[in-house]
């Protein structure tokens, strides 16, 4: 079996990847003992990552011909690690991992640059055909980073990670030469308007959504209703689980004048082969209803769908009993297409009939002008 060469120094604009040595034990042990890092990187509860364990980790990730490990440096300081393992020359495949050990640096795209450097080496220098990885299912930032780099979710191994406290789902992802991601592939992003900002929904939005959405009027025709903070955390987690699978893309709706989260909306039923999606799961707090918030939110979502994603169809639906919602959708300029009788069974056992509205690329110019006209007034 041919051997992988010794890992080289890799330089980028903001980060450098240098080979990890035993001199890096203190940093690795410190990162592995950080509660946030442990939870999102390994799905582990607070605890200590002893230097003895860190030593074994470095040894396992530094097997000549099988694995290799780098320290990620930023501004001359160690901030995390990158590694590959399970190198199979015959299958031209490998498994990788990336971790930024300093939570204060999360969100600055250092991991994304480190990943690009590692991929360039593995694909360019080693000529690998397949690169795989595993991510704990609640590490949404990492999953979105890998998706942005071209990785595809290949499945979710339910209860695939066992810890003393219980089990966690394990997301399997792969990057394969010659098998690109679908062209129609909505990804987490920020959509900026004049009055609102749509930003990717995260677990930390739960308290704000509770404040915005905990009123009877919102949930009259929607079931089940989240109960308390735990209920809204579950509501968000389910949306993010669907995001992992590429079926939904949820947003928090932020009012720009005071940076207050006033509601949520999302893309749903994402259908890449047919370039279609639904806009739904929308609600706003009392202070944001009957204001331009919904109009501009819909404008941002529709503009991105038709002008960036090149959607073939965008549709909306609501409970047949909810006449106010039907009127609001029609006001956008969407065309009423019909009813889906007994379309879903609600938690209370009742069968819901849904009214469906649609917008096509041919409709979009008129819908856009209608929405811009509303906002101008």
CORQUIUR-V89381 format. One record per residue. N is the residue number from 0. RES is the residue in one letter. BURIAL is b if it has 24 or more other C-alpha atoms within 12 Angstrom, else e. Layout:
n=N res=RES burial=BURIAL
n=N res=RES burial=BURIAL
This chain:
n=0 res=X burial=e
n=1 res=X burial=e
n=2 res=X burial=e
n=3 res=X burial=b
n=4 res=X burial=e
n=5 res=X burial=e
n=6 res=X burial=b
n=7 res=X burial=e
n=8 res=X burial=e
n=9 res=X burial=b
n=10 res=X burial=b
n=11 res=X burial=e
n=12 res=X burial=e
n=13 res=X burial=e
n=14 res=X burial=b
n=15 res=X burial=b
n=16 res=X burial=b
n=17 res=X burial=b
n=18 res=X burial=b
n=19 res=X burial=b
n=20 res=X burial=b
n=21 res=X burial=b
n=22 res=X burial=e
n=23 res=X burial=b
n=24 res=X burial=b
n=25 res=X burial=e
n=26 res=X burial=b
n=27 res=X burial=b
n=28 res=X burial=b
n=29 res=X burial=b
n=30 res=X burial=b
n=31 res=X burial=b
n=32 res=X burial=b
n=33 res=X burial=b
n=34 res=X burial=e
n=35 res=X burial=b
n=36 res=X burial=b
n=37 res=X burial=b
n=38 res=X burial=b
n=39 res=X burial=b
n=40 res=X burial=b
n=41 res=X burial=b
n=42 res=X burial=b
n=43 res=X burial=b
n=44 res=X burial=b
n=45 res=X burial=e
n=46 res=X burial=e
n=47 res=X burial=e
n=48 res=X burial=b
n=49 res=X burial=e
n=50 res=X burial=e
n=51 res=X burial=e
n=52 res=X burial=e
n=53 res=X burial=b
n=54 res=X burial=b
n=55 res=X burial=e
n=56 res=X burial=b
n=57 res=X burial=b
n=58 res=X burial=e
n=59 res=X burial=e
n=60 res=X burial=b
n=61 res=X burial=b
n=62 res=X burial=e
n=63 res=X burial=e
n=64 res=X burial=e
n=65 res=X burial=b
n=66 res=X burial=b
n=67 res=X burial=b
n=68 res=X burial=b
n=69 res=X burial=b
n=70 res=X burial=b
n=71 res=X burial=b
n=72 res=X burial=b
n=73 res=X burial=b
n=74 res=X burial=e
n=75 res=X burial=e
n=76 res=X burial=e
n=77 res=X burial=b
n=78 res=X burial=b
n=79 res=X burial=b
n=80 res=X burial=b
n=81 res=X burial=b
n=82 res=X burial=b
n=83 res=X burial=b
n=84 res=X burial=b
n=85 res=X burial=b
n=86 res=X burial=b
n=87 res=X burial=b
n=88 res=X burial=e
n=89 res=X burial=e
n=90 res=X burial=e
n=91 res=X burial=b
n=92 res=X burial=b
n=93 res=X burial=b
n=94 res=X burial=b
n=95 res=X burial=b
n=96 res=X burial=b
n=97 res=X burial=b
n=98 res=X burial=b
n=99 res=X burial=b
n=100 res=X burial=b
n=101 res=X burial=b
n=102 res=X burial=b
n=103 res=X burial=e
n=104 res=X burial=e
n=105 res=X burial=e
n=106 res=X burial=e
n=107 res=X burial=e
n=108 res=X burial=b
n=109 res=X burial=b
n=110 res=X burial=b
n=111 res=X burial=b
n=112 res=X burial=b
n=113 res=X burial=b
n=114 res=X burial=b
n=115 res=X burial=b
n=116 res=X burial=b
n=117 res=X burial=b
n=118 res=X burial=b
n=119 res=X burial=e
n=120 res=X burial=b
n=121 res=X burial=b
n=122 res=X burial=e
n=123 res=X burial=e
n=124 res=X burial=e
n=125 res=X burial=b
n=126 res=X burial=e
n=127 res=X burial=b
n=128 res=X burial=b
n=129 res=X burial=b
n=130 res=X burial=b
n=131 res=X burial=b
n=132 res=X burial=b
n=133 res=X burial=b
n=134 res=X burial=b
n=135 res=X burial=b
n=136 res=X burial=b
n=137 res=X burial=b
n=138 res=X burial=b
n=139 res=X burial=b
n=140 res=X burial=b
n=141 res=X burial=b
n=142 res=X burial=b
n=143 res=X burial=b
n=144 res=X burial=b
n=145 res=X burial=b
n=146 res=X burial=b
n=147 res=X burial=b
n=148 res=X burial=b
n=149 res=X burial=b
n=150 res=X burial=b
n=151 res=X burial=b
n=152 res=X burial=b
n=153 res=X burial=e
n=154 res=X burial=e
n=155 res=X burial=b
n=156 res=X burial=e
n=157 res=X burial=e
n=158 res=X burial=e
n=159 res=X burial=e
n=160 res=X burial=e
n=161 res=X burial=e
n=162 res=X burial=e
n=163 res=X burial=e
n=164 res=X burial=e
n=165 res=X burial=e
n=166 res=X burial=e
n=167 res=X burial=b
n=168 res=X burial=b
n=169 res=X burial=b
n=170 res=X burial=b
n=171 res=X burial=b
n=172 res=X burial=b
n=173 res=X burial=b
n=174 res=X burial=b
n=175 res=X burial=b
n=176 res=X burial=e
n=177 res=X burial=e
n=178 res=X burial=e
n=179 res=X burial=e
n=180 res=X burial=b
n=181 res=X burial=e
n=182 res=X burial=e
n=183 res=X burial=b
n=184 res=X burial=b
n=185 res=X burial=b
n=186 res=X burial=b
n=187 res=X burial=b
n=188 res=X burial=e
n=189 res=X burial=e
n=190 res=X burial=b
n=191 res=X burial=b
n=192 res=X burial=b
n=193 res=X burial=e
n=194 res=X burial=b
n=195 res=X burial=b
n=196 res=X burial=b
n=197 res=X burial=b
n=198 res=X burial=b
n=199 res=X burial=b
n=200 res=X burial=b
n=201 res=X burial=b
n=202 res=X burial=b
n=203 res=X burial=e
n=204 res=X burial=b
n=205 res=X burial=b
n=206 res=X burial=b
n=207 res=X burial=b
n=208 res=X burial=b
n=209 res=X burial=b
n=210 res=X burial=e
n=211 res=X burial=b
n=212 res=X burial=b
n=213 res=X burial=b
n=214 res=X burial=e
n=215 res=X burial=e
n=216 res=X burial=e
n=217 res=X burial=b
n=218 res=X burial=e
n=219 res=X burial=e
n=220 res=X burial=b
n=221 res=X burial=b
n=222 res=X burial=e
n=223 res=X burial=e
n=224 res=X burial=b
n=225 res=X burial=b
n=226 res=X burial=e
n=227 res=X burial=e
n=228 res=X burial=e
n=229 res=X burial=e
n=230 res=X burial=e
n=231 res=X burial=b
n=232 res=X burial=b
n=233 res=X burial=b
n=234 res=X burial=b
n=235 res=X burial=b
n=236 res=X burial=b
n=237 res=X burial=b
n=238 res=X burial=b
n=239 res=X burial=b
n=240 res=X burial=b
n=241 res=X burial=b
n=242 res=X burial=b
n=243 res=X burial=b
n=244 res=X burial=b
n=245 res=X burial=b
n=246 res=X burial=b
n=247 res=X burial=b
n=248 res=X burial=b
n=249 res=X burial=b
n=250 res=X burial=b
n=251 res=X burial=b
n=252 res=X burial=b
n=253 res=X burial=b
n=254 res=X burial=b
n=255 res=X burial=e
n=256 res=X burial=e
n=257 res=X burial=e
n=258 res=X burial=e
n=259 res=X burial=b
n=260 res=X burial=b
n=261 res=X burial=b
n=262 res=X burial=b
n=263 res=X burial=b
n=264 res=X burial=b
n=265 res=X burial=b
n=266 res=X burial=b
n=267 res=X burial=b
n=268 res=X burial=b
n=269 res=X burial=b
n=270 res=X burial=b
n=271 res=X burial=e
n=272 res=X burial=e
n=273 res=X burial=e
n=274 res=X burial=b
n=275 res=X burial=b
n=276 res=X burial=b
n=277 res=X burial=b
n=278 res=X burial=b
n=279 res=X burial=b
n=280 res=X burial=b
n=281 res=X burial=b
n=282 res=X burial=b
n=283 res=X burial=b
n=284 res=X burial=b
n=285 res=X burial=e
n=286 res=X burial=e
n=287 res=X burial=b
n=288 res=X burial=e
n=289 res=X burial=e
n=290 res=X burial=e
n=291 res=X burial=b
n=292 res=X burial=b
n=293 res=X burial=b
n=294 res=X burial=b
n=295 res=X burial=b
n=296 res=X burial=b
n=297 res=X burial=b
n=298 res=X burial=b
n=299 res=X burial=b
n=300 res=X burial=b
n=301 res=X burial=b
n=302 res=X burial=b
n=303 res=X burial=b
n=304 res=X burial=b
n=305 res=X burial=b
n=306 res=X burial=e
n=307 res=X burial=e
n=308 res=X burial=b
n=309 res=X burial=b
n=310 res=X burial=b
n=311 res=X burial=b
n=312 res=X burial=b
n=313 res=X burial=b
n=314 res=X burial=b
n=315 res=X burial=b
n=316 res=X burial=b
n=317 res=X burial=b
n=318 res=X burial=b
n=319 res=X burial=b
n=320 res=X burial=e
n=321 res=X burial=e
n=322 res=X burial=e
n=323 res=X burial=e
n=324 res=X burial=b
n=325 res=X burial=b
n=326 res=X burial=e
n=327 res=X burial=b
n=328 res=X burial=b
n=329 res=X burial=b
n=330 res=X burial=e
n=331 res=X burial=b
n=332 res=X burial=b
n=333 res=X burial=b
n=334 res=X burial=b
n=335 res=X burial=b
n=336 res=X burial=e
n=337 res=X burial=e
n=338 res=X burial=e
n=339 res=X burial=e
n=340 res=X burial=e
n=341 res=X burial=e
n=342 res=X burial=e
n=343 res=X burial=e
n=344 res=X burial=e
n=345 res=X burial=e
n=346 res=X burial=e
n=347 res=X burial=e
n=348 res=X burial=e
n=349 res=X burial=e
n=350 res=X burial=e
n=351 res=X burial=b
n=352 res=X burial=e
n=353 res=X burial=b
n=354 res=X burial=b
n=355 res=X burial=b
n=356 res=X burial=b
n=357 res=X burial=b
n=358 res=X burial=b
n=359 res=X burial=b
n=360 res=X burial=b
n=361 res=X burial=e
n=362 res=X burial=b
n=363 res=X burial=b
n=364 res=X burial=e
n=365 res=X burial=e
n=366 res=X burial=b
n=367 res=X burial=b
n=368 res=X burial=e
n=369 res=X burial=e
n=370 res=X burial=b
n=371 res=X burial=b
n=372 res=X burial=e
n=373 res=X burial=e
n=374 res=X burial=e
n=375 res=X burial=e
n=376 res=X burial=e
